[in-house]
Amino acid sequence: MGINFHITSVREGTIFNVMQFLSLETVTGTLTVSFGRQLPETTIYFVTGNITTAEFGAIVGDAVLDVLLCQEYAIKEVSFAPGRMNQLNEQAIIVRASSISGVMLNVSKDVDKCESRPFIYGLLPVQAANGKRSESLLKMLHDFPEWNEYLLTVPRGDNDKAAPLPQCVLLHRAISKASLIYQTPLVSLRSLRTLLEIVQPLSEKESNNLRGYMRSLLPHPRATHMSIERFYAFASAIESIAQRRSSEVGDRARRAIHQLIQSTTKLSEPANA
């Protein structure tokens, strides 16, 4: 019987570890990666432990691995089913390296160098200036031909950022010029400094706990913003620390949190990345 598994607890490094395992076990079958039930799945096909093709709608081949590693925090489930595919999609063939380690090393370098990544948040819904909407940025990537013509109309600018995927260059350009807007209000991480100043000095334990908690709330490690819903959770932690200082510090923290929420939700456009 071939290997068959389903993982619902996905953490940083899961994708690499799973692919490494499948390579060592010289499996033949399909690795399926899900970003949630409402989003299309990613499929990666292995033949005797070698990765051969990867598909996520319009994103195919090596580019799929860039997306998976960049947006790993958005992955909900990973599963593998043994069996041969009836027909390979030649456009989706992985061409970078023969070994999983070599492939993922190249992908990791790409993601580390990506200048667009700090403002690419895969699970957030977006709306174009022409009124067209998508339930998430990842869905846009999956259906990119439906958006390409519109995004190409956005003029180049000094704030353009490089990226391994040309799609992400266009997405960042459109977001930075408000031609594409996240429908979920975003809180800039820079604005959190005011809250953190209120509860200074932090003990080592408090500092470590807050740092770890913030990391868990971010769309990915290089994010410059977090969604308003996740900010509520972080603000609650700050308020709890402030209240332990004194009722006066707790009141200051609550006022600062309220002002930040008001200023964020009143914005009709997110800040430029």
Buried (B, 14 or more C-beta within 10 A) or exposed (E): EEEEEEBEEBEEEBBBEBBBBBBEEEBBBBBBBBBBEEBBBBBBBBBEBBBBBBBBBBBBBBBBBBBBBBBBBBBBBBBBBEEEBEEEBEEBBBEBBEBBEEBBBBBBEBBEEBBBBBBBBBBBBBEBBEEEEBBBBBBBBBBBEEBEEBBEEBEEEEEBBEBBBEBBBBBBBBBBBEBBBBEBBBBBBEBBEEBEEBBEEBEEEBEEBBEEEBEEBBBBEBBBBBBBEBBBEBBEBBBEBBBEBEEEBBEBBBEBBEEBBEEBEEEEEBBEB
